[in-house]
Amino acid sequence: MTNKRCGWCSDDPIYIEYHDQEWGKSNRDEQHLFEMLCLEGQQAGLSWITVLKKRESYRAQFFNHPIQTIANFTEQELALKCQDAGLIRHIGKLTAIRDNAVAWQNMKAQDIDMVNWLWDFVDQQVQLNDVPDYKLAPAQTETSQKLSKVLKKNGFKFVGPTTCYAFMQAVGMVNDHENDCISR
């Protein structure tokens, strides 16, 4: 048995906990799926560790609230949140969280079970990939391209195919842990 982690995981305790306890683990909790989809969009142009270190602030400002509450945040409330140094202070990214909550609620209003809908992109099964080295894992796939296209069509923001693939990895829709990783 190995005690090796994926090559992307640094020795930062936050990264180790995220890698060992969350990344690549199948998750079907609606609030968590929404949070991760939005957090992956916050990462655009930044490192994931930056987002992880700000995660508790994002939870306090956004994700500890019901999705419906987030959907109702006003421009003034978002502007105030943009002053929080615990967040990535990019008004477009913060507004995207609210817009994504609106889009999520609009889909639910059409009687779409968002958890099942998302997991239908992988036929409700974790996709276990052969990953000898994390650098060989794809940045996007045909499935993430389809997910991105449909999300954008439904009003979601910061959900390009690479972001969607990172989301799929994060919530365990795909398991891209390296073949010899302890979390495989």
Residue pairs with C-beta under 8 A, 6 or more apart in sequence:
1 182
2 180
2 181
2 182
3 182
4 178
4 180
4 181
4 182
5 16
5 19
5 20
5 181
5 182
5 183
6 19
6 134
6 177
6 178
6 181
6 183
7 133
7 134
7 135
7 178
8 134
9 15
9 16
9 19
10 16
10 49
12 49
14 49
14 52
14 53
15 49
15 52
18 52
19 183
20 182
20 183
22 170
23 169
23 170
23 172
23 177
23 183
24 169
24 170
24 172
24 174
24 175
24 176
24 177
24 183
25 171
25 172
25 183
26 126
26 171
26 172
26 173
27 33
27 36
27 171
27 172
28 115
28 119
29 115
30 67
30 114
30 115
31 63
31 66
31 67
32 171
33 114
33 115
33 118
33 171
34 63
34 67
34 100
34 101
34 104
34 114
35 58
35 59
35 62
35 63
36 167
36 170
36 171
37 100
37 156
37 159
37 167
38 58
38 62
38 63
38 96
38 97
38 100
38 158
39 51
39 55
39 58
40 158
40 163
40 164
40 166
40 167
40 170
41 93
41 96
41 97
41 100
41 157
41 158
41 159
41 163
42 51
42 54
42 58
42 88
42 93
42 97
42 158
43 50
43 51
43 163
43 166
44 93
44 158
44 160
44 163
46 88
48 166
50 88
51 58
51 88
54 86
54 87
54 88
56 86
57 84
57 86
57 87
58 86
58 87
60 86
61 81
61 84
61 86
61 87
62 70
62 81
62 97
63 70
67 101
67 104
67 105
68 101
68 105
70 97
70 98
70 101
71 98
71 101
71 102
71 104
71 105
73 81
73 98
73 101
78 91
78 94
78 95
78 98
79 91
81 87
81 94
82 89
82 90
82 91
82 94
83 89
87 94
88 94
92 157
93 158
95 157
96 157
96 158
99 155
99 156
99 157
100 156
100 157
100 158
100 159
102 155
103 151
103 154
103 155
103 156
104 114
104 156
106 154
106 155
107 114
107 117
107 154
108 114
116 124
118 147
118 173
119 173
121 143
121 146
121 147
121 168
121 173
122 143
122 168
122 173
122 174
126 172
126 173
126 174
126 175
127 173
127 174
127 175
128 174
128 175
129 137
129 174
129 175
129 176
130 179
131 137
131 176
131 177
131 178
131 179
132 178
132 179
133 178
134 176
134 178
137 169
137 176
138 165
139 162
139 165
140 161
140 162
140 164
140 165
141 161
141 165
141 174
143 168
144 161
144 162
144 164
144 165
144 168
145 161
145 164
147 159
147 161
147 164
147 168
148 159
148 160
148 161
148 163
148 164
151 159
151 164
152 159
165 174
167 173
168 174
169 175
169 176
175 184
177 183
177 184
178 184
